[in-house]
Amino acid sequence: MKRHIYLKMKTVEEARQLFRSRFDPDTFLPPEEILTSAALGRVTAVPVFARLSSPHYHSAAMDGYAVAAEVTFGASQDRPKLLELGRQAFPVNTGNPLPSGTNAVIMVENVHPRDEATIQIEAGAYPWQHVRKVGEDLVAHEMVLPEKTEVTPYALAALLAAGVTRLLVRRRPRVVIIPTGDELISVAEIEAGEVPPGRVIEFNSLMLAALTEQLGALPEVRPIVPDRRQEIRAALAEAVQQGDMVIINAGSSAGTEDYTAQVIAELGEVLVHGVTMMPGKPTILGVVQGKPVMGNPGYPVSAALSFDQFAAPLLSDILGRHLPPRPTVAAQPAQKIPSKAGLEEFIRVTLGKVGERIMATPLPRGAGTITSLVRADGLIRIPAASEGVEAEKSVLTELLLSPELLEQTLVVIGSHDNTLDVLATLLRRHHPDLRLSSAHVGSTGGLLALQNHRAHLGGCHLFDPETGSYNVPYIKRLLPELPLKLINLVHRAQGLMVLPDNPKRIQGFQDLIRPGVQFSNRQRGSGTRILLDYQLAQLGIKPQAIQGYQQEEYTHMAVAVNVLSGAADAGLGIMAAARALGLKFIPVVTERYDLVVPETTFADGRFQKLWAIICSEEFKTTVAAMGGYDTRDTGAVMYEQ
Amino acid sequence: MKRHIYLKMKTVEEARQLFRSRFDPDTFLPPEEILTSAALGRVTAVPVFARLSSPHYHSAAMDGYAVAAEVTFGASQDRPKLLELGRQAFPVNTGNPLPSGTNAVIMVENVHPRDEATIQIEAGAYPWQHVRKVGEDLVAHEMVLPEKTEVTPYALAALLAAGVTRLLVRRRPRVVIIPTGDELISVAEIEAGEVPPGRVIEFNSLMLAALTEQLGALPEVRPIVPDRRQEIRAALAEAVQQGDMVIINAGSSAGTEDYTAQVIAELGEVLVHGVTMMPGKPTILGVVQGKPVMGNPGYPVSAALSFDQFAAPLLSDILGRHLPPRPTVAAQPAQKIPSKAGLEEFIRVTLGKVGERIMATPLPRGAGTITSLVRADGLIRIPAASEGVEAEKSVLTELLLSPELLEQTLVVIGSHDNTLDVLATLLRRHHPDLRLSSAHVGSTGGLLALQNHRAHLGGCHLFDPETGSYNVPYIKRLLPELPLKLINLVHRAQGLMVLPDNPKRIQGFQDLIRPGVQFSNRQRGSGTRILLDYQLAQLGIKPQAIQGYQQEEYTHMAVAVNVLSGAADAGLGIMAAARALGLKFIPVVTERYDLVVPETTFADGRFQKLWAIICSEEFKTTVAAMGGYDTRDTGAVMYEQ
C-alpha cells in the first residue's frame, strides 16, 4: 500500500539548516522602491541616509522675539533694556526661521511691549537660547535607518523629516498555497449549508495564508486540488512560475494518495521528507526551480507547527526581519507528560502563576485539535531523546503570550462546563486586564491540583452515593487540611438524549427497561455513571434489565453520536452534548457544580472580582438563557473548612 | 499677544480619565459582520460559538483498516486473525469516515495482506484506537472565542473548523487627521525639489496615521489647512461628520496663530487644555458632537507622546483590545537626568546590559528631535514632583523593545562618528541577533562611562597637545587601573569648510590671517579647538591675527551654517558637516578615532564578532568610500594596559 518511503528522517534543526542553506535570503528577491508614506511595516533593504538636514534652517523653538543675544546682555529687572522692533527684535512663532543677524529667542511671556515699535526685556538672552539649530535632529547625509530595519511610525516620520520620500525596501515574497485532498470542501461552498459526512472544511490554507500575512509576506491561496498526481503536479508547476515560495497542503504522508513528495521530486528536488517532530512528522522540504517548496502535513496543528519551524524562519530572513527566539519561562507541568522517544514533541500548554510557580497544564495533544493552538499560552518541546517530563519538574517553556499576562491569570483546573466560558467572557468584559484559564482534567484531577497547589481554583461535581451529597465528602478525603470555601457555580441538568422526534417515547429511567429500547452507557467511574447507578438504585431498577448497559462510552459526545446514528435509542448526558447534535434532551436529574476555593485564593483581589461576577445578575441571566442550568445557589458558599 | 489661556493644567492620568469618561468604548461603534476568512487581526464583538462539531463524524486518524475492535480481540503473533475485506475490515485513509459498525483503525503498517479479499492481523485493536471522534476538537454550540478577542491565524482556523464563516467584529474607528500650519509643505510637494527656508515638511500627520493604523484603526489624512480660524473650523466641522475621531495637528499652544482650542470650544467642548507632561504640554482634549477630538502639539515628539497617552488608549478600548502596560525594567541612568518640577517628563533612553546592570543613556530631549523616538529603547517617566534622577540610581523604565534584545546589545558611549553607523549596519547584516547601541556624550564622557562600568566600549578622539598624541594620555589619567586595549576605528580628516566655489581661495591655516577672511571658531575645550590651537602654534600663527577667532560655536554644523550663510568665510570641522550643507572641504589635519575596549569586553564573544567586522575589508572599503577617512590602522591594537 505504501508507494514510497521517507528519506532518512531529519531533526528539526537539521531540516531547517538544510532548507535554509539552499537560499541566500539577502539576494533571493530584488529590493523595490516605494513611497515612504506607504512604507509602514516594511523593512529597509539598504541603509537610508538623510537627504536634508532637520531643521534645515535655524528656527525659533518658542513663540516670542528673535534677537542677537549680544544686544541683550546686561538687561535686568533693575536695568531693563528697550529693543526696537524690526531692527533689534523680530516677532517669531515657533518654527519660524531666525531673521538674519539674530541667534536667540526671548519667550513672549518674558517680554513687555512698550509701544508699537518697542519692547522691553528684563533679562539677557544667551546665544542660541530657544533656537533649534540646523541639523539639530538630523544632518544631511547622516544615516537615518540602517538596513534590515522595520519602518515604524516614528521611523517613517524621521525619514520624511530627512526629505526621504522614497526608499528601497525588501520585497514581500509571494507565497502560493495549494490545498489538496478529495475530502476537502471549500469555505465558500459551506457558507450556508451543512458539511456532508466524509467531507472536511478546508481551512488549513487560510490559516497558513494568515500566518504568511502576519510575517509580512503575500499569501495567495489556490483552489482545492483533488488527490490526483497529474493535477497536483500541474498546480505545483504553475505555482513556482508565479510565486516565490510554494506550500502544498497536504499529501505529505506516505498513504495511497500522498503525491506531494513525488511531484516535488519530479519537478525539482526533495531535501527532507520526514522530520523527527510531533506533530509535524510528515513534513517535506524541497526546491523547484530555485524556489522553496514545502509539503505541509494535513492535520492543522502539524501544518501550523511545520510552518512555524521551517517556513516562518526562511520567510523572515527573506523579509530581512530577524525573528528573535520566543521568550521562555521555567514552568512546572501540572501532570506528568509522557512522550514518545525518537520524536521531538511539541506540547501546547496553558500557563498560570500560582504562588511563585508557573504551572503548565497540557492541552489535548492530537494533531487535529486546532483549539489546542488557540488556547495555548506556551509550548513545551520534549527532546527526541526524552520519554517525557515528570509533574512539577521545571521545564523550559516557550511563551506565546506576554509574560505580564501570567501574573493576571486565575487558573481553574477540574471538570469542564460551558458556564466557565461564560465566566471567562464576563471577566474579560469587565476586567480586561484579568484572564481565567481553565484546564479540563476532571473533578478529581482538579482536587489533586489544589492538593499540590497547582491551581487557584478547582471545578468539581463529584456525587457521593453513600451520603447522596456533592463534593464535600471528596474534599474531606482529598483536602482535609486545606482551609477553603466551596462556592456554587451552577446546578446542571443531566438528562436522557433521544432522537428529535423521540420515536421510542422515552420519558425517564423507567422507560429504559422497555423491550426494544437500546441504551448507550458511560464508563464506570465517570460522574454520569455514578449518577445513573444511584438513580437506578433509588428507583429499584436493575441495571441488567437495561439493554446496552454493558456497552461503555468515554464521553458525552460519543453517547450522543450513538443515539444520532441509531446505534442506541437513549443515553444519559448533559444538555450541551444533546444540543450539539440536535438531539432532544429530557432532564431527569440535576447535579451540583461547585468551585473549590482555597483561602489563599479567596483572599486574592483577583478572585474577589471573579466572585462579584459569579454573583451578578448578568452571569445568572446569561447562564439561565443557555438552558439546562439552575442558578438558585450560584455564588453561594455551600461549605467551608 | 496671547489670545487665550490654558485651562487649569491636568496631570496625564487626570486628562486620560476625563477624556475616556466621556465615551463608552463598548457601544461607541456598532459591530460589523465580516467574512471569517477576512478577519485576521480583527477583534470579536461577541462570544463566538461553534456552528458544527469538529470532526463532525467519527473519522480515521491514520491510514489503514477500519474494524470493529471486538472482532480483533485475542489476535497475537502466535495466533493471528484473518479479517475479510469489505465485511470485517475496510481500507481507510486519514480523515475518511468510519464505516458503520466499526470503531477502531489498524495502521497499514501493522496489517499483512493475505489475498485480494483477506488481511491478517497479529494484535488486537482497542475501541476508538486511531479514531478522531465526533466533537473531539470542537463541539457544536460550544464557545470558540470569547468577545474582545483578536482573531489570530489559529483562531481563524478554529472558527472555520467550527463552520463559522461570518462573524461579528468590532468596527474599526475612522480617525481623521488634520494638519494645520502656514509653514507646512506637504510630502507630495517636496517629492523632487528642495524645501524653501521657513517651510517645514509636514510629516506629523503621516506619523499619526501610521500610529493609528498600527492600533488597527483607519486613519484618513486631510490636506494641510492654513492657520486661519475659519478654515480650521470648517475642516473640523467636516471631519466630525465623516470620522469617528478627529486629531488636529497642531495649533494647540497659546501662540498668535493657535486656533485649535478656540474652534473645538466653538463647535463642542474643550475638556483639557494643557497637561503637566513634557513633551506634550499643549495637548487639547475635547468632544464635538459626541466624538473625541484631540488637538496635538506641533513638535513631533510631543505629537507622538500625546497620541500615545490619550488617543491610543481610547482607540484600543473602542477596538476592544486591552492595551497591556508596557513591560518595565529597572535601569540606571548613565548620567544625571535633571528635570523641571511641575511637569512629568518623558525621557527617551537607549538601553544596554553592561555586566549585571541595565544602563540607560538619555537621548536628546528636545520635542523636535524625532530621531530620539526612533532610537529609543525605553522611556523613563520622571514624576512632576521630582527634579530629576541621579546617575546610577535605579529607575523604572518602560521598555520599547523586547527584553531579550538587551542581552544582545553592545553599548558604546563617547564621541559620535558616522563610521559607528557603518559598524552598526554591518553588525546587523552579519549578526542580526546582535545590536550596537551608541550614545553620544563626547570622548571624555565615554571614558567616564567606562570608569563607572556603564558601557562596553568608549569612542574617543582626544588629542593631547603636550605629547602631540591621541587618547593614551587621557586613558592613563582617567582609567589608570582598568586593563584595556585601544583599538583604532579610523583616522578622520578635519578640514576647512568654505563655500563651494571657494571665493576667498582658502587653502590652509595660513590663509586665515589674510585681511578680509572671516573665521568661525569652535568653543574652548572642544576637540576641534584643541586641534586648531595646536596647529596654529606649530605653524607659528597668532590666534589674535585671525578675524572671528573669538566668536565661538558649539557644533560642527553651526560653524558650517555660518559659512553657508556668509557670516564667515571659513571654519574648521569634519567632512560630514561640510557635505551636509554642500560646502567645499579642504582637509588640513587628521585625528585618530579609537575604541577603548576594557579586557572584560575584549573577552566577550559579542565583541569578537564586532572586531572581526572592524577588521574586514567590507568595513574598510565602505568607510573609505565615504570620504574624509583613512583606514590604515583600522582594527589595529594601538595600545594596551
Interface residues (C-beta under 8 A of the other chain):
Chain A: M1 K2 D26 T36 S37 L40 P47 L52 S53 S54 P55 H56 Y57 H58 A61 D63 P91 N93 T94 G95 N96 P97 S100 V108 P113 W128 R132 K133 V134 G135 E136 D137 L138 V139 A140 H141 E142 M143 V144 L145 P146 E147 K148 T149 T152 P153 Y154 A155 L156 A157 A158 L160 A161 G163 T165 G181 E183 V187 I190 E191 E194 V195 P197 G198 V200 I201 F203 N204 L206 M207 L208 A210 L211 E213 Q214 S253 A254 G255 T256 E257 G298 P300 A304 H322 P324 P325 P327 P364 G366 G368 T369 I370 T371 L373 V374 S402 P403 E404 L405 N418 D421 V422 A424 T425 R428 R429 P432 D433 Y554 T555 M557 A558 A560 V561 S565 A576 A577 R579 A580 L581
Chain B: M1 K2 D26 T36 S37 L40 P47 L52 S53 S54 P55 H56 Y57 H58 A61 D63 P91 N93 T94 G95 N96 P97 S100 V108 P113 W128 R132 K133 V134 G135 E136 D137 L138 V139 A140 H141 E142 M143 V144 L145 P146 E147 K148 T149 T152 P153 Y154 A155 L156 A157 A158 L160 A161 G163 T165 G181 E183 V187 I190 E191 E194 V195 P197 G198 V200 I201 F203 N204 L206 M207 L208 A210 L211 E213 Q214 S253 A254 G255 T256 E257 G298 P300 A304 H322 P324 P325 P327 P364 G366 G368 T369 I370 T371 L373 V374 S402 P403 E404 L405 N418 D421 V422 A424 T425 R428 R429 P432 D433 Y554 T555 M557 A558 A560 V561 S565 A576 A577 R579 A580 L581
